[in-house]
Amino acid sequence: MSADPTQTDPDKYKVIFENDRVRVLEYRDKPGDRTSPHRHPDSVMYTLSAFDRRLVHGDRESEVQLRAGHVGWLAAQEHSGENIGSTDTHVLFVELKEPADRETSEPQEQLGPSEQPYRCTAEQ
């Protein structure tokens, strides 16, 4: 079984752009929908809708609530997810294909998007 989300959940993840440096995925689901276990490389996530989600990896679990228009960093990670809210989820992922410098990268500690501050040139 592939850990690529477009293979594990092709009804939810769709490739909308790809070149040798990035792949852009569109993700959509409805309340109650679940994903199979899959892997994300380092990515930038842009939420097009507000949603509530539970992410699970092994015995670790995290619940996230994100507003529409949130832009955040998603460190490489494996998880499965469930839409635990009352709204549809609509998200874009910009996956980086170039490997991170693992000597300076922090290991995965958090499921879901990072709470680290980010810089954005667009108005918020």
C-alpha positions in Angstrom: 0.0 0.0 0.0 1.3 3.5 -0.9 1.5 6.2 1.7 0.9 8.8 -1.0 -2.5 10.5 -0.1 -3.5 10.6 -3.8 -3.2 6.8 -3.8 -4.7 6.1 -0.3 -7.6 8.5 -0.7 -8.0 9.4 -4.4 -11.6 10.5 -3.7 -10.3 13.3 -1.5 -6.8 14.3 -2.7 -6.2 15.6 -6.3 -3.0 16.8 -7.9 -3.7 20.2 -9.4 0.0 21.1 -10.3 3.3 19.4 -10.3 6.8 20.0 -11.5 10.3 18.9 -10.5 10.3 21.0 -7.3 6.7 21.0 -5.9 3.4 19.2 -6.1 0.2 21.0 -5.2 -2.7 18.9 -3.9 -6.3 19.9 -3.4 -8.1 18.2 -0.5 -11.8 18.1 0.0 -14.0 16.1 2.4 -17.3 16.3 4.3 -18.2 16.0 8.0 -17.6 12.4 9.2 -15.2 11.5 6.4 -11.9 9.8 7.3 -8.6 9.3 5.5 -6.4 6.2 5.4 -3.0 6.5 6.9 -0.8 8.5 4.6 2.4 10.6 4.5 3.0 14.3 3.7 6.4 15.7 2.9 7.3 19.2 4.2 4.5 21.4 2.9 2.8 24.7 3.1 -0.9 24.4 3.8 -3.6 27.0 2.8 -7.1 26.5 4.2 -9.9 27.5 1.9 -12.6 26.7 4.5 -12.8 26.6 8.2 -12.8 23.0 9.7 -12.3 20.8 12.7 -10.2 17.7 12.3 -8.8 14.8 14.4 -5.3 13.6 13.3 -4.0 10.2 14.5 -0.6 8.5 14.2 -0.1 5.4 16.3 -1.1 6.2 19.8 -0.8 9.9 19.3 -3.9 12.0 18.6 -4.4 15.7 18.0 -7.5 17.8 17.3 -7.1 21.0 15.2 -9.5 23.8 14.4 -8.4 26.1 11.5 -10.1 29.1 10.0 -10.5 29.8 6.3 -7.5 31.7 4.9 -4.9 30.1 7.4 -1.5 29.6 5.9 0.9 27.4 7.8 3.8 25.1 7.7 3.2 21.3 7.8 6.4 19.4 8.7 6.8 16.0 7.1 4.5 13.5 8.9 2.4 10.4 8.7 -1.2 10.4 10.0 -4.8 9.6 9.3 -7.6 12.1 9.7 -11.2 12.6 10.4 -13.5 15.6 9.8 -15.0 16.0 13.2 -16.7 19.3 12.5 -19.9 20.3 10.8 -18.4 21.9 7.7 -16.7 20.6 4.5 -12.9 20.8 4.4 -11.2 22.4 1.5 -7.4 22.8 1.6 -4.4 23.3 -0.7 -1.0 21.6 0.1 2.2 22.8 -1.6 4.5 19.8 -1.1 8.2 20.4 -1.3 10.1 17.8 -3.3 13.6 18.9 -2.2 14.7 17.2 0.9 15.2 19.3 4.0 18.6 19.6 5.6 18.0 17.0 8.3 20.9 18.2 10.4 19.0 21.5 11.1 15.5 20.1 10.9 13.5 19.2 14.0 11.9 15.8 14.2 8.2 15.5 13.9 6.7 16.2 17.3 3.3 17.7 16.4 0.5 16.2 14.3 -1.0 18.8 11.9 0.1 22.3 11.1 2.8 24.0 13.1 1.8 26.8 15.5 5.1 28.5 14.8 4.8 32.1 13.6 5.0 32.6 9.9 5.6 35.6 7.6 3.0 36.5 5.1 3.1 39.4 2.7 -0.7 39.3 2.1 -3.1 41.1 4.4 -4.6 38.9 7.0 
